[in-house]
Amino acid sequence: MPSGPSGYSASEVARLVGLSVDQVRSYVRNGLIDAERGARGAYLFSFQDVVLIRAARDLVKARVPRRRIRNALQQLKDSLPRGRSLSGLRISAESDHVVVQDGDRRWSPDSGQLHFDFEVKDLAKAAAPLARRRVREARAAGDDMDADDWYDLAFEMEAPAPTDAASAYRRALELDPEHVDARVNLGRLLHEAGEVAEAETHYRAALERDPETEIAAFNLGVVLEDQGRLSDAAEAYESVLRRNGDHADAHYNAAGLYERLGDARRALRHLKAYRELTRRDR
């Protein structure tokens, strides 16, 4: 977490998820949630922690044993997407499985008789005023924050305040134009906002600084595809696969592109690779 204003306090988390402050703290004391300590020893929670605490609340209400809650939360934490906003996720229980839905993708990080159903965007909306205040406080801190501090803050802001997150990534890049992760994440936020040309610029800048940045190459393929530049997008996915031949999503996207381009042989080759990789991961 950044050295400037960082994290949600226990009282803020309690208001967001409908618990008492002592209940929030008890989740940490009982080992259900990890939390960092601030300068004065108080707990500080990330937005991901807020998501996990919201799930933990319903698991506790359902009288699920503590050991199972701990395992379910760890598996949920491990399954949450990295390097992108959590605000599009819906987390629920279906039959005997926890189900995470992200657009058209669904997966189950745990099994057991669990009882909860919520959309992360609702938590993000509730957290937005607090997130914006943190950005204002960070700007007031001025020279006390370096590029990494601004990057960490921006990453935390993505779900509750994406516009402020983009602003914070820009501040990180002002301080360090070579910050590849800030380039990639800013590009993704711009892409999600429909600013595809500027997103492409940041993905290419990231690749110029670190040609092995796999996520920048993959995201470049997606943004080129969204612009209708199918041949360029296919080459971007091929560049991902030259770095990592086991990148299932790159195989899948390339297969679709080659089918649209009328290259059935390549489309079939990538589709076979995708199916083999997904079978291997089951």
Steps between C-alpha positions, in 0.01 A plus 500: 500500500619854441675705764242775459128465591423132454242239577152498646474518878308242703219751558474575127490129415236444766274761338558356152411140584250544784704372793617647828858621528573224752365236258731628225796488736400154622526365144864607503566370851348164408716470191217526247637820343854635473538873552793737511572732788521876460757729657304507828431127505142517373382249242494616138300304242528488120192496278564129440484456879161674497376251239625207709351640823164538326517130404621405850203680655252275321702188567498578873124564488455161334686341796768354275788368715790743534750264337279468193449876487876553508550250218216647293632855539854396409378321189281797409792738550725283283239489224431873476645651183832680532599807310145619437203649681279277713189714450351281224486186717193336650562253783229254596419145607338249269416161638817401685749732329620857530468651153686804373360655183702745291303597191450176307761309704403298807713298738471336839786550747348288778245234580270460797155615607549876494241777497575838348438701187632851434647714226837660566387811313253571783786502751705711260220756475472523877878532535536768231473807729764355733724416205474853357587643840813285508607642164446857625705422810772343285521812285528709814792280610682621188870415498457233769385248235713348225393325177452164672284661768278655233485168315391314814237761575374495140465121506291523816281767342412307185178339618350783708633801304641410155529862382705589806703182450589611147604839637721330759662280235573813298665653807714187539611535138581867548738395775634196313425473126666156502241351738376214281225375733350849521504519119322166466235573762433850372463354152248249630292766676501714185405196292208421733390865471499476120818706449651233277754714313658633821487151652695368202760773550559393860517129417758569230697725735505221758631256239768744388626517858465128568449285187430194716191649666252229410189678629579813296533291184174317568310818584640660184349212304160561660506875434605447138221245458252751643617748235435246224872461420479123485836417341685727743308346791588149385869593490473641853355169625771310314758716679342399833531135402865543402553611860273237653364219288264394780301824502151352454317830448745605227439168318124546534500859373739414216274211393202733475698758306638251248151364445378853421801551273420181308810308614337176612829313549638747751163538668480124558859481624439766766163354598657157553772657714238686704297184561809305602604769748155527657479119537840502666389761756190308615 
